[in-house]
Amino acid sequence: GGGVTRFRPGDEVFGIGEGSFAEYVVAREDLLAPKPQNLSFEQAAPIGVSGLTALQAVRDHAQVKAGQDVLVIGASGGVGTFAVQIAKAYGAKVTGVCSTSKVEMVRSIGADHVIDYTRGEIAGRYDVIIDTGGNTPLARLRSLLKPDGTLVIVGGEGGGDWFGIGRQLKAMMLSRSKGQKLRSFICKENHEDLLVLKELIEAGKLTPVVVATFPLARVPEAIRYLEDGRAHGKLVITL
C-alpha cells in the first residue's frame, strides 16, 4: 500500500507472512527483507520463523561465544539446521544430534561432531545446549551441561504435562536457584534480524537446507512426507 517505504513493486523479498498454502500472501513491511542475492526463491522461502528462532536462540539466549562447546539436539530439523550453522558462524565447536539417515547432512552443514541417537547415548559436557527435539528429560539435559552452562529449550513438547510446556516451566523455576542457566523463549519476529540472516547467507556462513520441493497441487503428499519423518531441514511448496 501507500504506506510502504522500504520496497517497490518487483523487489525480491523474503520473510514472514500470514497463512499458508496460498497463491498470494499479505505481509507486514517490517517482517520482510531483501532476498539474499545468492539464494533462489525456493531456498529463501523457509528462512522466516525457523531462521529467526535459531538466531535468537544462539545469539541472544545462549549468548554463544567463540570456542564454546555447543550441543544441538534435533540438528537435522528446520530450526536445528540453522542453529548448527549460526553457532559455527559465532566460532563455536558444534555437536549435532540426529538419526542415522541424517548424519551426513548434519556433518555437511558444519557440525564438528555428529551423534546418532539411535546408536548410542549423548556423552560429554557442554557450555551450551540448544534443544529443538523436545524429547530429552530436563534432568538428562542438565547432566550434559557444564556447571555454569546454558540450556535453551526451543518450541513445545507436543503434549504431556501442562499442555506440553512442562520442561519449560521447570527450567524457568530451576534457573532462579541453580548455577546453570535454563531458558525458554518465544521468537520475536523483526526486520533487523532478517537482515542479520541475510548477511550471514551472503557471506557464505549460512545456507537453508531444503530437502524437497512440492507443487501446490501436491501439498497432501508433502505433509505425508513430513509426517513420515523422512524430511530434514525444510520442505517448500512451489507455485
C-alpha positions, 0 to 999 in steps of 0.5 A: 500500500501507500504506506510502504517505504522500504520496497517497490513493486518487483523487489525480491523479498523474503520473510514472514507472512500470514497463512499458508498454502496460498497463491498470494500472501499479505505481509507486514513491511517490517517482517520482510527483507531483501532476498539474499542475492545468492539464494533462489526463491525456493531456498529463501522461502523457509528462512522466516520463523525457523531462521529467526528462532535459531538466531535468537536462540544462539545469539541472544539466549545462549549468548554463544561465544567463540570456542564454546562447546555447543550441543544441538539436539534435533540438528537435522530439523528446520530450526536445528539446521540453522542453529548448527550453522549460526553457532559455527558462524559465532566460532563455536565447536558444534555437536549435532544430534540426529538419526542415522539417515541424517548424519551426513547432512548434519556433518555437511552443514558444519557440525564438528561432531555428529551423534546418532541417537539411535546408536548410542547415548549423548556423552560429554559436557557442554557450555551450551545446549540448544534443544529443538527435539523436545524429547530429552528429560530436563534432568538428562539435559542438565547432566550434559551441561557444564556447571555454569552452562546454558540450556535453551529449550526451543518450541513445545513438547507436543503434549504431556504435562501442562499442555506440553510446556512442562520442561519449560516451566521447570527450567524457568523455576530451576534457573532462579536457584541453580548455577546453570542457566535454563531458558525458554523463549518465544521468537520475536519476529523483526526486520533487523534480524532478517537482515542479520540472516541475510548477511550471514547467507551472503557471506557464505556462513549460512545456507537453508537446507531444503530437502524437497520441493512440492507443487501446490497441487501436491501439498497432501503428499508433502505433509505425508512426507513430513509426517513420515519423518523422512524430511530434514531441514525444510520442505517448500511448496512451489507455485 
